[in-house]
C-alpha cells in the first residue's frame, strides 16, 4: 500500500472556508427553524440568513431535509459538549447527573 496523500498546503484555507460556510448554513437553519416554530424554512431563506448565494446551499446539502438532519445532529453535539463541560470539575456522579439534567431542561 502507498503512503496516505498529504493535503496540499493551499487546500487548508479552502477546507476551513468550506467548514465555515457549512457551519453558517447550519446555524442559519437552526435560527430560522426556532423563529418559525418548527416550520421548515425555504432554501433561499436559509441561504439569505447565512449570507450566501442560494446556489451555494447545493454545494453542501442536496435537500432541506439533509440540512435539517445535519443541523439537528450539530445541535445535539453542541448541547452534549456544553452539558459535559458544565460538570467536568464535579467528582460526584449524582451531582453530575443533576447538573446535566438541569442544563438539558433549560436548553
Biopython code that builds the backbone (N, CA, C, O; Angstrom):
import numpy as np
from Bio.PDB.StructureBuilder import StructureBuilder

atoms = [
    (1, "UNK", "N", (0.829, -1.188, 0.000)),
    (1, "UNK", "CA", (0.000, 0.000, 0.000)),
    (1, "UNK", "C", (0.868, 1.245, 0.000)),
    (1, "UNK", "O", (1.940, 1.275, 0.606)),
    (2, "UNK", "N", (0.390, 2.264, -0.687)),
    (2, "UNK", "CA", (1.120, 3.514, -0.748)),
    (2, "UNK", "C", (0.886, 4.360, 0.487)),
    (2, "UNK", "O", (0.012, 4.083, 1.308)),
    (3, "UNK", "N", (1.680, 5.379, 0.589)),
    (3, "UNK", "CA", (1.533, 6.310, 1.699)),
    (3, "UNK", "C", (0.259, 7.132, 1.521)),
    (3, "UNK", "O", (-0.147, 7.410, 0.392)),
    (4, "UNK", "N", (-0.380, 7.526, 2.641)),
    (4, "UNK", "CA", (-1.549, 8.396, 2.517)),
    (4, "UNK", "C", (-1.142, 9.723, 1.898)),
    (4, "UNK", "O", (-0.048, 10.228, 2.148)),
    (5, "UNK", "N", (-2.021, 10.274, 1.099)),
    (5, "UNK", "CA", (-1.734, 11.556, 0.456)),
    (5, "UNK", "C", (-1.880, 12.680, 1.463)),
    (5, "UNK", "O", (-2.834, 12.729, 2.239)),
    (6, "UNK", "N", (-0.927, 13.565, 1.432)),
    (6, "UNK", "CA", (-0.991, 14.740, 2.291)),
    (6, "UNK", "C", (-1.768, 15.826, 1.565)),
    (6, "UNK", "O", (-1.681, 15.971, 0.345)),
    (7, "UNK", "N", (-2.532, 16.589, 2.347)),
    (7, "UNK", "CA", (-3.261, 17.707, 1.758)),
    (7, "UNK", "C", (-2.267, 18.766, 1.308)),
    (7, "UNK", "O", (-1.258, 19.018, 1.967)),
    (8, "UNK", "N", (-2.569, 19.370, 0.189)),
    (8, "UNK", "CA", (-1.724, 20.456, -0.287)),
    (8, "UNK", "C", (-1.871, 21.620, 0.677)),
    (8, "UNK", "O", (-2.965, 21.878, 1.179)),
    (9, "UNK", "N", (-0.763, 22.335, 0.944)),
    (9, "UNK", "CA", (-0.843, 23.452, 1.884)),
    (9, "UNK", "C", (-1.905, 24.478, 1.512)),
    (9, "UNK", "O", (-2.559, 25.030, 2.397)),
    (10, "UNK", "N", (-2.092, 24.747, 0.214)),
    (10, "UNK", "CA", (-3.063, 25.752, -0.178)),
    (10, "UNK", "C", (-4.503, 25.273, 0.013)),
    (10, "UNK", "O", (-5.426, 26.086, -0.038)),
    (11, "UNK", "N", (-4.715, 23.970, 0.232)),
    (11, "UNK", "CA", (-6.069, 23.462, 0.420)),
    (11, "UNK", "C", (-6.580, 23.668, 1.846)),
    (11, "UNK", "O", (-7.788, 23.610, 2.076)),
    (12, "UNK", "N", (-5.694, 23.903, 2.795)),
    (12, "UNK", "CA", (-6.122, 24.088, 4.183)),
    (12, "UNK", "C", (-7.045, 25.293, 4.353)),
    (12, "UNK", "O", (-8.081, 25.158, 5.003)),
    (13, "UNK", "N", (-6.719, 26.464, 3.800)),
    (13, "UNK", "CA", (-7.657, 27.588, 3.930)),
    (13, "UNK", "C", (-8.989, 27.300, 3.248)),
    (13, "UNK", "O", (-10.040, 27.701, 3.748)),
    (14, "UNK", "N", (-8.955, 26.613, 2.122)),
    (14, "UNK", "CA", (-10.192, 26.262, 1.428)),
    (14, "UNK", "C", (-11.032, 25.313, 2.276)),
    (14, "UNK", "O", (-12.254, 25.450, 2.336)),
    (15, "UNK", "N", (-10.394, 24.367, 2.920)),
    (15, "UNK", "CA", (-11.089, 23.433, 3.803)),
    (15, "UNK", "C", (-11.738, 24.185, 4.961)),
    (15, "UNK", "O", (-12.881, 23.905, 5.323)),
    (16, "UNK", "N", (-11.014, 25.135, 5.539)),
    (16, "UNK", "CA", (-11.577, 25.933, 6.633)),
    (16, "UNK", "C", (-12.750, 26.773, 6.145)),
    (16, "UNK", "O", (-13.754, 26.915, 6.844)),
    (17, "UNK", "N", (-12.622, 27.327, 4.950)),
    (17, "UNK", "CA", (-13.697, 28.131, 4.378)),
    (17, "UNK", "C", (-14.940, 27.277, 4.134)),
    (17, "UNK", "O", (-16.059, 27.699, 4.425)),
    (18, "UNK", "N", (-14.734, 26.077, 3.598)),
    (18, "UNK", "CA", (-15.877, 25.172, 3.369)),
    (18, "UNK", "C", (-16.544, 24.805, 4.687)),
    (18, "UNK", "O", (-17.771, 24.792, 4.784)),
    (19, "UNK", "N", (-15.742, 24.508, 5.693)),
    (19, "UNK", "CA", (-16.298, 24.159, 7.002)),
    (19, "UNK", "C", (-17.064, 25.343, 7.584)),
    (19, "UNK", "O", (-18.130, 25.167, 8.175)),
    (20, "UNK", "N", (-16.527, 26.538, 7.417)),
    (20, "UNK", "CA", (-17.190, 27.740, 7.935)),
    (20, "UNK", "C", (-18.502, 28.003, 7.201)),
    (20, "UNK", "O", (-19.497, 28.359, 7.831)),
    (21, "UNK", "N", (-18.517, 27.832, 5.884)),
    (21, "UNK", "CA", (-19.748, 28.048, 5.122)),
    (21, "UNK", "C", (-20.799, 27.022, 5.521)),
    (21, "UNK", "O", (-21.974, 27.360, 5.665)),
    (22, "UNK", "N", (-20.390, 25.786, 5.698)),
    (22, "UNK", "CA", (-21.330, 24.743, 6.132)),
    (22, "UNK", "C", (-21.909, 25.099, 7.493)),
    (22, "UNK", "O", (-23.110, 24.958, 7.725)),
    (23, "UNK", "N", (-21.038, 25.565, 8.397)),
    (23, "UNK", "CA", (-21.476, 25.972, 9.735)),
    (23, "UNK", "C", (-22.465, 27.138, 9.660)),
    (23, "UNK", "O", (-23.451, 27.167, 10.398)),
    (24, "UNK", "N", (-22.201, 28.093, 8.772)),
    (24, "UNK", "CA", (-23.123, 29.223, 8.597)),
    (24, "UNK", "C", (-24.502, 28.743, 8.144)),
    (24, "UNK", "O", (-25.522, 29.226, 8.636)),
    (25, "UNK", "N", (-24.529, 27.805, 7.218)),
    (25, "UNK", "CA", (-25.807, 27.270, 6.743)),
    (25, "UNK", "C", (-26.546, 26.536, 7.856)),
    (25, "UNK", "O", (-27.759, 26.688, 8.000)),
    (26, "UNK", "N", (-25.830, 25.748, 8.635)),
    (26, "UNK", "CA", (-26.450, 25.019, 9.740)),
    (26, "UNK", "C", (-26.970, 25.990, 10.792)),
    (26, "UNK", "O", (-28.099, 25.845, 11.262)),
    (27, "UNK", "N", (-26.161, 26.976, 11.168)),
    (27, "UNK", "CA", (-26.590, 27.968, 12.153)),
    (27, "UNK", "C", (-27.815, 28.734, 11.663)),
    (27, "UNK", "O", (-28.738, 28.992, 12.435)),
    (28, "UNK", "N", (-27.825, 29.095, 10.386)),
    (28, "UNK", "CA", (-28.962, 29.813, 9.809)),
    (28, "UNK", "C", (-30.217, 28.960, 9.875)),
    (28, "UNK", "O", (-31.287, 29.453, 10.233)),
    (29, "UNK", "N", (-30.097, 27.693, 9.534)),
    (29, "UNK", "CA", (-31.253, 26.796, 9.585)),
    (29, "UNK", "C", (-31.780, 26.658, 11.006)),
    (29, "UNK", "O", (-32.990, 26.696, 11.226)),
    (30, "UNK", "N", (-30.879, 26.498, 11.971)),
    (30, "UNK", "CA", (-31.311, 26.377, 13.364)),
    (30, "UNK", "C", (-32.020, 27.650, 13.830)),
    (30, "UNK", "O", (-33.049, 27.578, 14.502)),
    (31, "UNK", "N", (-31.479, 28.791, 13.481)),
    (31, "UNK", "CA", (-32.088, 30.059, 13.875)),
    (31, "UNK", "C", (-33.470, 30.225, 13.254)),
    (31, "UNK", "O", (-34.427, 30.568, 13.947)),
    (32, "UNK", "N", (-33.575, 29.985, 11.966)),
    (32, "UNK", "CA", (-34.870, 30.129, 11.290)),
    (32, "UNK", "C", (-35.876, 29.093, 11.773)),
    (32, "UNK", "O", (-37.060, 29.388, 11.930)),
    (33, "UNK", "N", (-35.402, 27.900, 12.003)),
    (33, "UNK", "CA", (-36.275, 26.839, 12.490)),
    (33, "UNK", "C", (-36.872, 27.230, 13.845)),
    (33, "UNK", "O", (-38.059, 27.012, 14.092)),
    (34, "UNK", "N", (-36.052, 27.802, 14.713)),
    (34, "UNK", "CA", (-36.530, 28.255, 16.018)),
    (34, "UNK", "C", (-37.489, 29.423, 15.911)),
    (34, "UNK", "O", (-38.505, 29.458, 16.604)),
    (35, "UNK", "N", (-37.178, 30.382, 15.050)),
    (35, "UNK", "CA", (-38.040, 31.558, 14.874)),
    (35, "UNK", "C", (-39.399, 31.192, 14.308)),
    (35, "UNK", "O", (-40.404, 31.815, 14.649)),
    (36, "UNK", "N", (-39.437, 30.207, 13.464)),
    (36, "UNK", "CA", (-40.672, 29.881, 12.736)),
    (36, "UNK", "C", (-41.462, 28.764, 13.400)),
    (36, "UNK", "O", (-42.388, 28.213, 12.804)),
    (37, "UNK", "N", (-41.105, 28.438, 14.606)),
    (37, "UNK", "CA", (-41.850, 27.442, 15.385)),
    (37, "UNK", "C", (-42.044, 26.134, 14.622)),
    (37, "UNK", "O", (-43.162, 25.654, 14.438)),
    (38, "UNK", "N", (-40.932, 25.586, 14.193)),
    (38, "UNK", "CA", (-40.884, 24.275, 13.578)),
    (38, "UNK", "C", (-41.258, 24.247, 12.092)),
    (38, "UNK", "O", (-41.234, 23.173, 11.492)),
    (39, "UNK", "N", (-41.602, 25.377, 11.478)),
    (39, "UNK", "CA", (-41.844, 25.383, 10.032)),
    (39, "UNK", "C", (-40.490, 25.353, 9.340)),
    (39, "UNK", "O", (-39.598, 26.139, 9.659)),
    (40, "UNK", "N", (-40.351, 24.450, 8.402)),
    (40, "UNK", "CA", (-39.079, 24.302, 7.697)),
    (40, "UNK", "C", (-38.914, 25.476, 6.733)),
    (40, "UNK", "O", (-39.746, 25.666, 5.845)),
    (41, "UNK", "N", (-37.859, 26.258, 6.897)),
    (41, "UNK", "CA", (-37.649, 27.405, 6.009)),
    (41, "UNK", "C", (-37.251, 26.970, 4.599)),
    (41, "UNK", "O", (-36.714, 25.880, 4.398)),
    (42, "UNK", "N", (-37.521, 27.833, 3.640)),
    (42, "UNK", "CA", (-37.140, 27.574, 2.253)),
    (42, "UNK", "C", (-35.621, 27.711, 2.108)),
    (42, "UNK", "O", (-34.964, 28.384, 2.902)),
    (43, "UNK", "N", (-35.088, 27.062, 1.084)),
    (43, "UNK", "CA", (-33.645, 27.087, 0.851)),
    (43, "UNK", "C", (-33.145, 28.514, 0.655)),
    (43, "UNK", "O", (-32.089, 28.871, 1.178)),
    (44, "UNK", "N", (-33.875, 29.325, -0.080)),
    (44, "UNK", "CA", (-33.415, 30.702, -0.305)),
    (44, "UNK", "C", (-33.413, 31.502, 0.998)),
    (44, "UNK", "O", (-32.599, 32.412, 1.157)),
    (45, "UNK", "N", (-34.309, 31.178, 1.933)),
    (45, "UNK", "CA", (-34.324, 31.853, 3.238)),
    (45, "UNK", "C", (-33.100, 31.446, 4.064)),
    (45, "UNK", "O", (-32.478, 32.280, 4.722)),
    (46, "UNK", "N", (-32.774, 30.180, 4.019)),
    (46, "UNK", "CA", (-31.609, 29.685, 4.754)),
    (46, "UNK", "C", (-30.338, 30.320, 4.204)),
    (46, "UNK", "O", (-29.485, 30.783, 4.961)),
    (47, "UNK", "N", (-30.222, 30.336, 2.878)),
    (47, "UNK", "CA", (-29.034, 30.923, 2.245)),
    (47, "UNK", "C", (-28.921, 32.406, 2.578)),
    (47, "UNK", "O", (-27.835, 32.890, 2.899)),
    (48, "UNK", "N", (-30.034, 33.128, 2.504)),
    (48, "UNK", "CA", (-30.016, 34.560, 2.818)),
    (48, "UNK", "C", (-29.605, 34.792, 4.268)),
    (48, "UNK", "O", (-28.810, 35.688, 4.553)),
    (49, "UNK", "N", (-30.133, 34.001, 5.170)),
    (49, "UNK", "CA", (-29.791, 34.126, 6.594)),
    (49, "UNK", "C", (-28.297, 33.850, 6.816)),
    (49, "UNK", "O", (-27.665, 34.480, 7.664)),
    (50, "UNK", "N", (-27.744, 32.910, 6.055)),
    (50, "UNK", "CA", (-26.324, 32.560, 6.178)),
    (50, "UNK", "C", (-25.423, 33.554, 5.455)),
    (50, "UNK", "O", (-24.209, 33.564, 5.663)),
    (51, "UNK", "N", (-26.025, 34.397, 4.598)),
    (51, "UNK", "CA", (-25.234, 35.370, 3.860)),
    (51, "UNK", "C", (-24.521, 34.784, 2.658)),
    (51, "UNK", "O", (-23.461, 35.266, 2.260)),
    (52, "UNK", "N", (-25.105, 33.742, 2.081)),
    (52, "UNK", "CA", (-24.507, 33.119, 0.903)),
    (52, "UNK", "C", (-25.541, 33.071, -0.219)),
    (52, "UNK", "O", (-26.734, 33.260, 0.017)),
    (53, "UNK", "N", (-25.081, 32.820, -1.427)),
    (53, "UNK", "CA", (-25.983, 32.692, -2.572)),
    (53, "UNK", "C", (-26.788, 31.401, -2.442)),
    (53, "UNK", "O", (-26.314, 30.418, -1.874)),
    (54, "UNK", "N", (-27.992, 31.415, -2.966)),
    (54, "UNK", "CA", (-28.854, 30.231, -2.892)),
    (54, "UNK", "C", (-28.170, 29.007, -3.481)),
    (54, "UNK", "O", (-28.276, 27.913, -2.925)),
    (55, "UNK", "N", (-27.474, 29.172, -4.589)),
    (55, "UNK", "CA", (-26.784, 28.042, -5.208)),
    (55, "UNK", "C", (-25.705, 27.436, -4.336)),
    (55, "UNK", "O", (-25.389, 26.254, -4.474)),
    (56, "UNK", "N", (-25.134, 28.229, -3.438)),
    (56, "UNK", "CA", (-24.096, 27.729, -2.528)),
    (56, "UNK", "C", (-24.635, 26.617, -1.653)),
    (56, "UNK", "O", (-23.915, 25.684, -1.300)),
    (57, "UNK", "N", (-25.904, 26.724, -1.307)),
    (57, "UNK", "CA", (-26.551, 25.701, -0.478)),
    (57, "UNK", "C", (-26.282, 24.312, -1.041)),
    (57, "UNK", "O", (-25.961, 23.382, -0.301)),
    (58, "UNK", "N", (-26.418, 24.180, -2.367)),
    (58, "UNK", "CA", (-26.309, 22.872, -3.011)),
    (58, "UNK", "C", (-24.874, 22.343, -3.084)),
    (58, "UNK", "O", (-24.664, 21.186, -3.448)),
    (59, "UNK", "N", (-23.906, 23.157, -2.749)),
    (59, "UNK", "CA", (-22.532, 22.672, -2.638)),
    (59, "UNK", "C", (-22.330, 21.889, -1.342)),
    (59, "UNK", "O", (-21.337, 21.176, -1.191)),
    (60, "UNK", "N", (-23.264, 22.023, -0.418)),
    (60, "UNK", "CA", (-23.126, 21.417, 0.897)),
    (60, "UNK", "C", (-24.221, 20.406, 1.218)),
    (60, "UNK", "O", (-23.979, 19.429, 1.927)),
    (61, "UNK", "N", (-25.420, 20.638, 0.699)),
    (61, "UNK", "CA", (-26.571, 19.786, 1.008)),
    (61, "UNK", "C", (-27.409, 19.575, -0.251)),
    (61, "UNK", "O", (-27.530, 20.474, -1.083)),
    (62, "UNK", "N", (-27.984, 18.382, -0.382)),
    (62, "UNK", "CA", (-28.846, 18.107, -1.540)),
    (62, "UNK", "C", (-30.256, 18.636, -1.333)),
    (62, "UNK", "O", (-30.902, 19.084, -2.281)),
    (63, "UNK", "N", (-30.741, 18.583, -0.074)),
    (63, "UNK", "CA", (-32.118, 18.976, 0.228)),
    (63, "UNK", "C", (-32.173, 19.715, 1.557)),
    (63, "UNK", "O", (-31.215, 19.702, 2.330)),
    (64, "UNK", "N", (-33.314, 20.363, 1.813)),
    (64, "UNK", "CA", (-33.523, 20.994, 3.124)),
    (64, "UNK", "C", (-33.495, 19.939, 4.220)),
    (64, "UNK", "O", (-32.959, 20.168, 5.304)),
    (65, "UNK", "N", (-34.071, 18.794, 3.929)),
    (65, "UNK", "CA", (-34.133, 17.730, 4.926)),
    (65, "UNK", "C", (-32.736, 17.262, 5.324)),
    (65, "UNK", "O", (-32.478, 16.986, 6.495)),
    (66, "UNK", "N", (-31.833, 17.174, 4.339)),
    (66, "UNK", "CA", (-30.450, 16.797, 4.639)),
    (66, "UNK", "C", (-29.792, 17.851, 5.527)),
    (66, "UNK", "O", (-29.076, 17.513, 6.469)),
    (67, "UNK", "N", (-30.034, 19.114, 5.229)),
    (67, "UNK", "CA", (-29.505, 20.194, 6.063)),
    (67, "UNK", "C", (-30.081, 20.121, 7.468)),
    (67, "UNK", "O", (-29.343, 20.235, 8.446)),
    (68, "UNK", "N", (-31.381, 19.934, 7.578)),
    (68, "UNK", "CA", (-32.003, 19.892, 8.900)),
    (68, "UNK", "C", (-31.519, 18.700, 9.716)),
    (68, "UNK", "O", (-31.355, 18.805, 10.932)),
    (69, "UNK", "N", (-31.291, 17.576, 9.060)),
    (69, "UNK", "CA", (-30.731, 16.426, 9.759)),
    (69, "UNK", "C", (-29.340, 16.769, 10.304)),
    (69, "UNK", "O", (-29.022, 16.461, 11.453)),
    (70, "UNK", "N", (-28.523, 17.406, 9.474)),
    (70, "UNK", "CA", (-27.188, 17.829, 9.925)),
    (70, "UNK", "C", (-27.286, 18.854, 11.044)),
    (70, "UNK", "O", (-26.497, 18.828, 11.989)),
    (71, "UNK", "N", (-28.255, 19.755, 10.936)),
    (71, "UNK", "CA", (-28.435, 20.791, 11.958)),
    (71, "UNK", "C", (-28.846, 20.173, 13.295)),
    (71, "UNK", "O", (-28.376, 20.600, 14.349)),
    (72, "UNK", "N", (-29.710, 19.183, 13.250)),
    (72, "UNK", "CA", (-30.150, 18.528, 14.480)),
    (72, "UNK", "C", (-28.977, 17.804, 15.142)),
    (72, "UNK", "O", (-28.794, 17.887, 16.357)),
    (73, "UNK", "N", (-28.189, 17.097, 14.337)),
    (73, "UNK", "CA", (-27.021, 16.399, 14.876)),
    (73, "UNK", "C", (-26.038, 17.406, 15.463)),
    (73, "UNK", "O", (-25.504, 17.192, 16.552)),
    (74, "UNK", "N", (-25.799, 18.494, 14.753)),
    (74, "UNK", "CA", (-24.879, 19.538, 15.230)),
    (74, "UNK", "C", (-25.368, 20.121, 16.555)),
    (74, "UNK", "O", (-24.583, 20.296, 17.487)),
    (75, "UNK", "N", (-26.653, 20.418, 16.636)),
    (75, "UNK", "CA", (-27.222, 20.993, 17.863)),
    (75, "UNK", "C", (-27.085, 20.023, 19.020)),
    (75, "UNK", "O", (-26.739, 20.428, 20.130)),
    (76, "UNK", "N", (-27.352, 18.741, 18.775)),
    (76, "UNK", "CA", (-27.225, 17.730, 19.827)),
    (76, "UNK", "C", (-25.775, 17.612, 20.301)),
    (76, "UNK", "O", (-25.519, 17.479, 21.498)),
    (77, "UNK", "N", (-24.826, 17.661, 19.360)),
    (77, "UNK", "CA", (-23.411, 17.583, 19.735)),
    (77, "UNK", "C", (-22.978, 18.797, 20.547)),
    (77, "UNK", "O", (-22.226, 18.668, 21.513)),
    (78, "UNK", "N", (-23.455, 19.979, 20.153)),
    (78, "UNK", "CA", (-23.129, 21.196, 20.908)),
    (78, "UNK", "C", (-23.708, 21.120, 22.320)),
    (78, "UNK", "O", (-23.038, 21.456, 23.297)),
    (79, "UNK", "N", (-24.951, 20.677, 22.412)),
    (79, "UNK", "CA", (-25.603, 20.568, 23.715)),
    (79, "UNK", "C", (-24.859, 19.575, 24.601)),
    (79, "UNK", "O", (-24.629, 19.840, 25.781)),
    (80, "UNK", "N", (-24.485, 18.434, 24.032)),
    (80, "UNK", "CA", (-23.756, 17.430, 24.800)),
    (80, "UNK", "C", (-22.426, 17.984, 25.294)),
    (80, "UNK", "O", (-22.045, 17.763, 26.444)),
    (81, "UNK", "N", (-21.716, 18.707, 24.422)),
    (81, "UNK", "CA", (-20.435, 19.299, 24.803)),
    (81, "UNK", "C", (-20.623, 20.331, 25.919)),
    (81, "UNK", "O", (-19.839, 20.366, 26.867)),
    (82, "UNK", "N", (-21.646, 21.161, 25.812)),
    (82, "UNK", "CA", (-21.929, 22.158, 26.846)),
    (82, "UNK", "C", (-22.280, 21.509, 28.180)),
    (82, "UNK", "O", (-21.821, 21.948, 29.234)),
    (83, "UNK", "N", (-23.090, 20.471, 28.125)),
    (83, "UNK", "CA", (-23.508, 19.790, 29.361)),
    (83, "UNK", "C", (-22.318, 19.134, 30.037)),
    (83, "UNK", "O", (-22.113, 19.306, 31.239)),
    (84, "UNK", "N", (-21.535, 18.387, 29.281)),
    (84, "UNK", "CA", (-20.365, 17.715, 29.860)),
    (84, "UNK", "C", (-19.387, 18.747, 30.417)),
    (84, "UNK", "O", (-18.818, 18.550, 31.491)),
    (85, "UNK", "N", (-19.195, 19.838, 29.694)),
    (85, "UNK", "CA", (-18.304, 20.890, 30.177)),
    (85, "UNK", "C", (-18.780, 21.535, 31.464)),
    (85, "UNK", "O", (-17.969, 21.981, 32.277)),
    (86, "UNK", "N", (-20.088, 21.586, 31.653)),
    (86, "UNK", "CA", (-20.632, 22.248, 32.839)),
    (86, "UNK", "C", (-20.402, 21.455, 34.123)),
    (86, "UNK", "O", (-20.438, 22.025, 35.214)),
    (87, "UNK", "N", (-20.167, 20.157, 34.009)),
    (87, "UNK", "CA", (-19.916, 19.379, 35.222)),
    (87, "UNK", "C", (-18.543, 18.693, 35.207)),
    (87, "UNK", "O", (-18.302, 17.774, 35.990)),
    (88, "UNK", "N", (-17.667, 19.125, 34.343)),
    (88, "UNK", "CA", (-16.352, 18.497, 34.209)),
    (88, "UNK", "C", (-15.544, 18.511, 35.505)),
    (88, "UNK", "O", (-14.794, 17.575, 35.780)),
    (89, "UNK", "N", (-15.695, 19.561, 36.294)),
    (89, "UNK", "CA", (-14.910, 19.675, 37.528)),
    (89, "UNK", "C", (-15.618, 19.052, 38.738)),
    (89, "UNK", "O", (-15.105, 19.124, 39.855)),
    (90, "UNK", "N", (-16.780, 18.449, 38.529)),
    (90, "UNK", "CA", (-17.559, 17.864, 39.629)),
    (90, "UNK", "C", (-17.268, 16.373, 39.692)),
    (90, "UNK", "O", (-17.396, 15.665, 38.693)),
    (91, "UNK", "N", (-16.876, 15.900, 40.868)),
    (91, "UNK", "CA", (-16.498, 14.493, 41.029)),
    (91, "UNK", "C", (-17.687, 13.590, 41.347)),
    (91, "UNK", "O", (-17.676, 12.418, 40.970)),
    (92, "UNK", "N", (-18.696, 14.095, 42.020)),
    (92, "UNK", "CA", (-19.828, 13.286, 42.462)),
    (92, "UNK", "C", (-20.757, 12.958, 41.279)),
    (92, "UNK", "O", (-21.319, 13.867, 40.666)),
    (93, "UNK", "N", (-20.920, 11.668, 40.957)),
    (93, "UNK", "CA", (-21.762, 11.284, 39.817)),
    (93, "UNK", "C", (-23.214, 11.758, 39.951)),
    (93, "UNK", "O", (-23.828, 12.147, 38.958)),
    (94, "UNK", "N", (-23.755, 11.729, 41.144)),
    (94, "UNK", "CA", (-25.139, 12.179, 41.342)),
    (94, "UNK", "C", (-25.262, 13.666, 41.036)),
    (94, "UNK", "O", (-26.238, 14.105, 40.427)),
    (95, "UNK", "N", (-24.272, 14.432, 41.459)),
    (95, "UNK", "CA", (-24.293, 15.863, 41.170)),
    (95, "UNK", "C", (-24.104, 16.116, 39.667)),
    (95, "UNK", "O", (-24.708, 17.035, 39.114)),
    (96, "UNK", "N", (-23.274, 15.308, 39.012)),
    (96, "UNK", "CA", (-23.100, 15.423, 37.560)),
    (96, "UNK", "C", (-24.431, 15.203, 36.837)),
    (96, "UNK", "O", (-24.779, 15.943, 35.916)),
    (97, "UNK", "N", (-25.169, 14.173, 37.268)),
    (97, "UNK", "CA", (-26.471, 13.889, 36.651)),
    (97, "UNK", "C", (-27.425, 15.047, 36.896)),
    (97, "UNK", "O", (-28.156, 15.450, 35.992)),
    (98, "UNK", "N", (-27.425, 15.582, 38.103)),
    (98, "UNK", "CA", (-28.312, 16.704, 38.420)),
    (98, "UNK", "C", (-27.970, 17.929, 37.568)),
    (98, "UNK", "O", (-28.862, 18.581, 37.025)),
    (99, "UNK", "N", (-26.689, 18.234, 37.454)),
    (99, "UNK", "CA", (-26.262, 19.375, 36.641)),
    (99, "UNK", "C", (-26.628, 19.147, 35.179)),
    (99, "UNK", "O", (-27.181, 20.032, 34.525)),
    (100, "UNK", "N", (-26.316, 17.957, 34.671)),
    (100, "UNK", "CA", (-26.622, 17.636, 33.283)),
    (100, "UNK", "C", (-28.107, 17.708, 32.983)),
    (100, "UNK", "O", (-28.507, 18.208, 31.932)),
    (101, "UNK", "N", (-28.916, 17.217, 33.891)),
    (101, "UNK", "CA", (-30.369, 17.244, 33.717)),
    (101, "UNK", "C", (-30.883, 18.668, 33.690)),
    (101, "UNK", "O", (-31.699, 19.018, 32.838)),
    (102, "UNK", "N", (-30.413, 19.498, 34.618)),
    (102, "UNK", "CA", (-30.832, 20.911, 34.631)),
    (102, "UNK", "C", (-30.434, 21.605, 33.353)),
    (102, "UNK", "O", (-31.231, 22.336, 32.765)),
    (103, "UNK", "N", (-29.204, 21.385, 32.914)),
    (103, "UNK", "CA", (-28.736, 22.023, 31.671)),
    (103, "UNK", "C", (-29.568, 21.594, 30.474)),
    (103, "UNK", "O", (-29.900, 22.410, 29.614)),
    (104, "UNK", "N", (-29.906, 20.299, 30.423)),
    (104, "UNK", "CA", (-30.706, 19.785, 29.311)),
    (104, "UNK", "C", (-32.090, 20.421, 29.313)),
    (104, "UNK", "O", (-32.578, 20.849, 28.267)),
    (105, "UNK", "N", (-32.714, 20.486, 30.461)),
    (105, "UNK", "CA", (-34.070, 21.036, 30.555)),
    (105, "UNK", "C", (-34.082, 22.532, 30.234)),
    (105, "UNK", "O", (-35.013, 23.020, 29.594)),
    (106, "UNK", "N", (-33.063, 23.253, 30.671)),
    (106, "UNK", "CA", (-33.031, 24.699, 30.465)),
    (106, "UNK", "C", (-32.613, 25.101, 29.047)),
    (106, "UNK", "O", (-32.748, 26.267, 28.677)),
    (107, "UNK", "N", (-32.123, 24.181, 28.275)),
    (107, "UNK", "CA", (-31.728, 24.491, 26.897)),
    (107, "UNK", "C", (-32.932, 24.649, 26.096)),
    (107, "UNK", "O", (-32.845, 24.915, 24.897)),
]
sb = StructureBuilder()
sb.init_structure("model")
sb.init_model(0)
sb.init_chain("A")
sb.init_seg("    ")
for serial, (resi, resn, name, xyz) in enumerate(atoms, 1):
    if name == "N":
        sb.init_residue(resn, " ", resi, " ")
    sb.init_atom(name, np.array(xyz, "f"), 0.0, 1.0, " ", f" {name:<3s}", serial, name[0])
structure = sb.get_structure()
